[in-house]
Structures are given as structure tokens and as C-alpha cells.
Amino acid sequence: MTVHLVGIGGAGLSGIARVLLARGVAVSGSDGVDSPTLAALRALGADVHVGHDPHHLDHLGPDDTVVVSAAVKPDNPEYAEALRRGLAVQSRAEAMAALMAGRRVVAVAGTHGKTTTTSLLTVALQAAGADPTYTIGGELAATGVNAAEGSSDLFVAEADESDGAFLHYAPHAAVVTNVEADHLDHWSSPEAYAAAFDAFADTVAPDGFLVVCADDPGAAALGERQRAAGRRVVSVTTASPEALDGVTLWAPGDHYLADALAALATGVELGHDPEHLRRGIASYSGTKRRMELKGEAGGVRVYDSYAHHPTEIAGDLASARVLAGAGRVVVAFQPHLVSRTRLFGEEMGRALGAADQVVVTDVYLAREQPDPAVTGALVADAVPLLGEQVAFVPALDDVPAALVARAHPGDLVLTLGAGTVTGVGPRVLELLGA
């Protein structure tokens, strides 16, 4: 059997590919651009192409499967060819659910923090002697990979709500970090978005449990509803952090503390030794693109983070303020998606006001079409700082120089966004070191 993954370079499908390869399944796939992720999958034995072409499916037979990323459109030539030939076609969520079959699944969901919480739980369980299979939306700093096959029956998975994927998983246990309106391009309303988390919690096994971060009103309310329905619910809060007394986390911030408390509580509920779990959490060194230190040059430290929602921006800027000490925080932000920027652009701008200097670039379109009325200027205009402290720099290629012009020795530069802004940090370091 061969599984062909269209969009194999993405965070979701690359993780599925890694687990399939570890299980001895033949894997092929394609992606729009080459990347280190594709090179790593080739090294593991995957037959990976750059670009999409119907002939990339020539080797597939009637018993093989094609998996398509959520970002793949129906007119993709490989997707269209798979349908024309009558091949079995699965969504990312369906493929992930198939990987989970027969495993004790712990699914980690939430508007924010699910990648970090999934990572922390994975590392904690490993330290406690468990060896879970895991799939994460980012690369663990300690291993350099986003997924691996384990030897135990546990399967720890980041559960994405953006397109309803998390409704497919039927886990033994679940974590919900928070519930705050997002992805309204798919869910249409905040009420529908919140209801999806109720539906997700309802998929947890009757003998399983739900962990919620009670600091968040949405997650706390979900926990109360599930508790009233007879579900075993464990609540954690940063107001009672005693379970992690003596543990120094990799980054400051209450949002990261909440993630760590949720991971610890989940491991304890699974029956593992709290001290071993704490040791794992203390050893956690981060996940790529989550307050990731890219380097230092000219007395300036450069960090990169995935924050793209107003709440995430506020949390990471609070962490940056602690890390900066007496220095200033200089931030570059790339809004992600036209639909999100249209709804939350002004809130994004207000959140960016916690920095000392702000550079906003244009919207990363991803799967959407541009709207001339929705640009990064919408965000920049809402930043509550003096005019000279804020700049709208539409072209991403011009952002590194704009940051370097603003940064002084002792400052901290932070790039924020879920798109291509992650490439800005290395260029800033080059310019600072020139």
C-alpha cells in the first residue's frame, strides 16, 4: 500500500507522513515549493516531488490512498486526477483518525496554545517513561521533528479546530486550553465556533477525561457544561501554580504557565508520576516558532513566534517585555488571512501597542484572495503609539531593514505571524552583524 500526500510539506501532512514511514508504509507526495521538511522526508524514504502534476500519481494502484491538505483546492491537478481515477481520497483529518485507530488518544485543542501544550505533554510523558506517538503543529526543539511513532499505546495529537478536523478523533482524553472566536471564515459565527468545542468534548470516551484551563472563560464554561453532563473534568489555573513549584519554564508568561499546568494535569490523570512529569516539563526547550530565539547580533536578540490572534500577540509581547529587561521591544507583525484581519485587525493593532516600536507588513493571504480594503495598514493604523513608533511596510523584503533601523543594542526584536514573516529574523541578524 502507498499513501500519496498532496501538500506533504505542511505541518499536518508532514507529521502524518513521518508516522506512516515509521510504520513501514510506502509514502509519496508533493508540495508547491521545496523545503527542509521535504528533504527530511526524502531522507526517510518518501518519494517527494516539488510541484503538482497528475503524473505524480502514475505509480498508485486501486488499493492506494491519496491524502489532501486542507489548503489544497479541488482544481489541484493531483487531487482532480485522484478523483477522476476513483482512488480513495482522504482529508487530513480522516488520515489522522486512521493513524489513531487502536491507540489511546490524547487530543489537545484550543484557540491558542495547543502546539505548546501538545509539545509539553509529549516531553513530560517521555520523561515519565511513556513513549507516545505524537503529532504536533511545530517542531520540538529537542528532537527537531514534529511527529514520531512511539512504542506505547498512547497517541498525543494536536487537534486543529480551524476546519473541524478535531471532530474526527474520538479521543480517550482531551485538553482545551481556551475557546475564543477565530476561524470565522469556516465557522461563520462566534457561537458556532464555541459550539464546535462542545461537539469535540462530546467525542471523548465515556471513561476518559477533559482538562480545561479555567483562566479562560470559554474553556471554563465548557468544563462546567461537560461536568454537568457527567464527564470527568480537571481544571487548572495559573492562580494555583503550586504543582509546578520549583520548575523554571523555558519562557515567561502566564499563557505558557497555563499550558504547562495543563500538560502536567493530563499526565497525572493518565497515571504517571508527577515528579517525572515535572522533570520533563523542566527540560522542555521550546517548539519552533513559539517564542523561538533565532540568535543575537550587535547586542540585539531576535525572537520569532507564531502569534497571529490579538490574544496571542498580547501574550507573547508580555513575555518579550520580561525577556527584554531594560531593553526595548521592537516587533514586526504580518497579519494572517484577509478574513481574520477584517474581523480582528483593529484588535491586533491595539495589542501591538504593548511594544516600543512596531513594523506592520501586508497580509499573508494563505488560502484566500486579496481585498484592497483589507491590508496591513488596517492594523498599523490601530496601534496606539506615536506616529514615529509605528510603520506600515507593505513589502516583506523591506521589513528587515526597517527593524534594524529601529533596534538599538540591548533591544529585543520579535517577529510575529503565522506566515512568511518567520524568514525575517535571520535576515535581521545578517544586517545587524554586517
RAKA-V870387 format. One record per backbone hydrogen bond with DSSP energy under -0.5 kcal/mol. NH is the residue of the N-H (numbers start at 1). CO is the residue of the C=O. E is the energy in kcal/mol with one decimal. If there is no record, write none. Layout:
BEGIN
nh:NH co:CO e:E
nh:NH co:CO e:E
END
This chain:
BEGIN
nh:3 co:26 e:-2.5
nh:4 co:2 e:-0.5
nh:4 co:65 e:-2.8
nh:5 co:3 e:-0.5
nh:5 co:28 e:-2.4
nh:6 co:4 e:-0.6
nh:6 co:67 e:-3.2
nh:7 co:5 e:-0.8
nh:7 co:30 e:-2.9
nh:8 co:5 e:-0.8
nh:8 co:30 e:-2.0
nh:10 co:7 e:-1.7
nh:14 co:10 e:-2.3
nh:15 co:11 e:-1.0
nh:16 co:12 e:-1.7
nh:17 co:13 e:-2.6
nh:18 co:14 e:-2.0
nh:19 co:15 e:-1.9
nh:20 co:16 e:-2.6
nh:21 co:17 e:-2.7
nh:22 co:18 e:-2.1
nh:23 co:19 e:-1.4
nh:24 co:21 e:-1.6
nh:25 co:20 e:-2.5
nh:26 co:1 e:-1.3
nh:28 co:3 e:-2.2
nh:29 co:47 e:-2.0
nh:30 co:5 e:-2.0
nh:31 co:49 e:-1.5
nh:39 co:35 e:-2.0
nh:40 co:36 e:-2.4
nh:41 co:37 e:-2.0
nh:42 co:38 e:-2.5
nh:43 co:39 e:-2.1
nh:44 co:40 e:-1.0
nh:45 co:42 e:-1.5
nh:46 co:41 e:-2.4
nh:47 co:27 e:-2.1
nh:48 co:46 e:-0.9
nh:49 co:29 e:-2.5
nh:51 co:31 e:-3.8
nh:51 co:49 e:-0.5
nh:56 co:53 e:-2.1
nh:57 co:54 e:-1.8
nh:58 co:55 e:-1.7
nh:60 co:57 e:-1.8
nh:64 co:61 e:-1.7
nh:65 co:2 e:-2.1
nh:66 co:88 e:-2.9
nh:67 co:4 e:-3.1
nh:68 co:90 e:-2.4
nh:69 co:6 e:-2.2
nh:72 co:69 e:-1.5
nh:76 co:73 e:-2.1
nh:80 co:76 e:-3.0
nh:81 co:77 e:-1.8
nh:82 co:78 e:-2.3
nh:83 co:79 e:-2.1
nh:84 co:80 e:-2.4
nh:85 co:81 e:-2.3
nh:86 co:82 e:-0.6
nh:86 co:83 e:-0.8
nh:87 co:82 e:-2.3
nh:88 co:64 e:-0.9
nh:90 co:66 e:-2.9
nh:92 co:68 e:-0.8
nh:95 co:91 e:-2.4
nh:96 co:92 e:-2.4
nh:97 co:93 e:-2.5
nh:98 co:94 e:-1.9
nh:99 co:95 e:-1.9
nh:100 co:96 e:-1.6
nh:101 co:97 e:-0.6
nh:101 co:98 e:-0.8
nh:103 co:100 e:-2.5
nh:104 co:153 e:-3.2
nh:105 co:103 e:-1.0
nh:106 co:155 e:-2.8
nh:107 co:105 e:-0.5
nh:107 co:173 e:-2.3
nh:108 co:157 e:-2.8
nh:109 co:107 e:-0.6
nh:109 co:175 e:-3.5
nh:111 co:178 e:-1.7
nh:117 co:113 e:-2.5
nh:118 co:114 e:-2.6
nh:119 co:115 e:-2.2
nh:120 co:116 e:-2.8
nh:121 co:117 e:-2.6
nh:122 co:118 e:-2.2
nh:123 co:119 e:-2.4
nh:124 co:120 e:-2.6
nh:125 co:121 e:-2.6
nh:126 co:122 e:-2.1
nh:127 co:123 e:-2.1
nh:128 co:124 e:-1.4
nh:129 co:126 e:-1.4
nh:130 co:125 e:-2.2
nh:133 co:154 e:-2.5
nh:134 co:148 e:-2.3
nh:135 co:156 e:-2.0
nh:136 co:146 e:-3.0
nh:140 co:145 e:-2.3
nh:141 co:286 e:-2.5
nh:144 co:140 e:-3.2
nh:148 co:134 e:-1.9
nh:151 co:131 e:-0.5
nh:152 co:131 e:-2.1
nh:155 co:104 e:-2.3
nh:156 co:133 e:-3.0
nh:157 co:106 e:-2.7
nh:157 co:155 e:-0.6
nh:158 co:135 e:-2.2
nh:159 co:108 e:-3.2
nh:160 co:158 e:-0.7
nh:164 co:161 e:-1.1
nh:166 co:160 e:-1.7
nh:167 co:164 e:-1.8
nh:168 co:165 e:-2.0
nh:169 co:166 e:-0.8
nh:172 co:105 e:-1.8
nh:173 co:105 e:-2.0
nh:174 co:209 e:-2.0
nh:175 co:107 e:-2.4
nh:176 co:211 e:-2.7
nh:177 co:109 e:-2.3
nh:186 co:183 e:-1.5
nh:187 co:183 e:-2.2
nh:188 co:184 e:-1.5
nh:189 co:187 e:-0.9
nh:193 co:189 e:-2.2
nh:194 co:190 e:-2.5
nh:195 co:191 e:-2.3
nh:196 co:192 e:-1.5
nh:197 co:193 e:-0.9
nh:197 co:194 e:-0.8
nh:198 co:194 e:-1.2
nh:199 co:195 e:-2.3
nh:200 co:196 e:-2.3
nh:201 co:197 e:-2.6
nh:202 co:198 e:-2.0
nh:203 co:199 e:-0.6
nh:203 co:200 e:-1.4
nh:204 co:201 e:-1.4
nh:205 co:171 e:-2.3
nh:208 co:205 e:-2.2
nh:209 co:172 e:-0.9
nh:210 co:232 e:-2.3
nh:211 co:174 e:-2.6
nh:212 co:234 e:-2.5
nh:213 co:176 e:-1.5
nh:214 co:212 e:-0.9
nh:214 co:236 e:-2.5
nh:215 co:236 e:-0.5
nh:216 co:213 e:-1.6
nh:217 co:215 e:-0.5
nh:220 co:216 e:-2.8
nh:221 co:217 e:-2.4
nh:222 co:218 e:-1.9
nh:223 co:219 e:-2.5
nh:224 co:220 e:-2.1
nh:225 co:221 e:-2.3
nh:226 co:222 e:-2.5
nh:227 co:223 e:-2.6
nh:228 co:224 e:-2.3
nh:229 co:225 e:-1.2
nh:230 co:227 e:-1.6
nh:231 co:226 e:-2.6
nh:233 co:231 e:-0.6
nh:234 co:210 e:-3.0
nh:236 co:212 e:-2.2
nh:240 co:237 e:-1.6
nh:241 co:238 e:-0.5
nh:244 co:241 e:-2.5
nh:245 co:242 e:-2.1
nh:247 co:244 e:-2.4
nh:248 co:246 e:-0.6
nh:249 co:247 e:-0.6
nh:257 co:253 e:-1.9
nh:258 co:254 e:-2.7
nh:259 co:255 e:-1.6
nh:260 co:256 e:-2.2
nh:261 co:257 e:-2.5
nh:262 co:258 e:-2.2
nh:263 co:259 e:-2.2
nh:264 co:260 e:-2.4
nh:265 co:261 e:-2.5
nh:266 co:262 e:-2.1
nh:267 co:263 e:-2.3
nh:268 co:264 e:-2.4
nh:269 co:265 e:-2.4
nh:270 co:266 e:-1.6
nh:271 co:268 e:-1.8
nh:272 co:267 e:-2.1
nh:277 co:273 e:-2.3
nh:278 co:274 e:-2.7
nh:279 co:275 e:-2.1
nh:280 co:276 e:-1.9
nh:281 co:277 e:-2.3
nh:282 co:278 e:-2.6
nh:283 co:279 e:-1.4
nh:284 co:280 e:-0.8
nh:284 co:281 e:-0.7
nh:288 co:139 e:-3.3
nh:290 co:287 e:-2.1
nh:291 co:289 e:-0.6
nh:292 co:304 e:-2.9
nh:293 co:291 e:-0.5
nh:294 co:292 e:-0.6
nh:294 co:302 e:-3.1
nh:295 co:302 e:-1.2
nh:297 co:300 e:-2.1
nh:300 co:297 e:-1.8
nh:301 co:411 e:-1.6
nh:302 co:295 e:-2.8
nh:303 co:413 e:-3.1
nh:304 co:292 e:-2.1
nh:305 co:415 e:-2.6
nh:306 co:289 e:-1.8
nh:313 co:309 e:-2.7
nh:314 co:310 e:-2.4
nh:315 co:311 e:-2.2
nh:316 co:312 e:-2.6
nh:317 co:313 e:-2.3
nh:318 co:314 e:-1.8
nh:319 co:315 e:-1.9
nh:320 co:316 e:-2.5
nh:321 co:317 e:-2.2
nh:322 co:318 e:-1.5
nh:323 co:319 e:-2.4
nh:324 co:320 e:-2.6
nh:325 co:321 e:-0.9
nh:325 co:322 e:-0.6
nh:327 co:324 e:-2.5
nh:330 co:328 e:-0.6
nh:330 co:412 e:-3.0
nh:331 co:329 e:-0.5
nh:331 co:357 e:-2.8
nh:332 co:414 e:-2.5
nh:333 co:359 e:-2.6
nh:334 co:416 e:-2.1
nh:335 co:333 e:-0.6
nh:335 co:361 e:-0.6
nh:337 co:335 e:-0.5
nh:337 co:364 e:-2.8
nh:341 co:337 e:-2.1
nh:342 co:338 e:-2.7
nh:343 co:339 e:-1.5
nh:344 co:340 e:-3.2
nh:345 co:341 e:-2.1
nh:348 co:344 e:-2.7
nh:349 co:345 e:-2.2
nh:350 co:346 e:-2.2
nh:351 co:347 e:-2.3
nh:352 co:348 e:-2.0
nh:353 co:349 e:-0.7
nh:353 co:350 e:-0.9
nh:354 co:351 e:-1.6
nh:355 co:352 e:-2.1
nh:356 co:329 e:-2.6
nh:357 co:329 e:-1.7
nh:358 co:389 e:-2.9
nh:359 co:331 e:-2.6
nh:360 co:391 e:-2.8
nh:361 co:333 e:-2.4
nh:362 co:394 e:-1.3
nh:364 co:335 e:-3.2
nh:365 co:363 e:-0.7
nh:368 co:365 e:-2.2
nh:374 co:371 e:-2.6
nh:375 co:373 e:-0.6
nh:378 co:375 e:-1.4
nh:379 co:375 e:-0.6
nh:379 co:376 e:-0.6
nh:380 co:376 e:-2.6
nh:381 co:377 e:-2.7
nh:382 co:379 e:-1.2
nh:383 co:380 e:-1.4
nh:385 co:383 e:-1.9
nh:389 co:386 e:-2.0
nh:390 co:387 e:-1.3
nh:391 co:358 e:-2.0
nh:393 co:360 e:-2.9
nh:393 co:391 e:-0.7
nh:394 co:392 e:-0.6
nh:396 co:394 e:-0.5
nh:398 co:395 e:-1.5
nh:399 co:396 e:-1.5
nh:400 co:396 e:-0.6
nh:402 co:398 e:-1.5
nh:403 co:399 e:-2.3
nh:404 co:400 e:-2.5
nh:405 co:401 e:-2.1
nh:406 co:402 e:-0.7
nh:406 co:403 e:-0.9
nh:407 co:403 e:-1.8
nh:410 co:299 e:-3.2
nh:411 co:408 e:-2.4
nh:412 co:328 e:-3.0
nh:413 co:301 e:-3.0
nh:414 co:330 e:-2.6
nh:415 co:303 e:-2.2
nh:416 co:332 e:-3.1
nh:417 co:305 e:-1.2
nh:422 co:419 e:-1.0
nh:423 co:420 e:-2.0
nh:424 co:421 e:-2.1
nh:425 co:421 e:-0.5
nh:427 co:423 e:-0.8
nh:428 co:424 e:-2.3
nh:429 co:425 e:-2.2
nh:430 co:426 e:-1.9
nh:431 co:427 e:-2.3
nh:432 co:428 e:-2.6
nh:433 co:429 e:-1.8
nh:434 co:430 e:-0.6
nh:434 co:431 e:-0.6
END
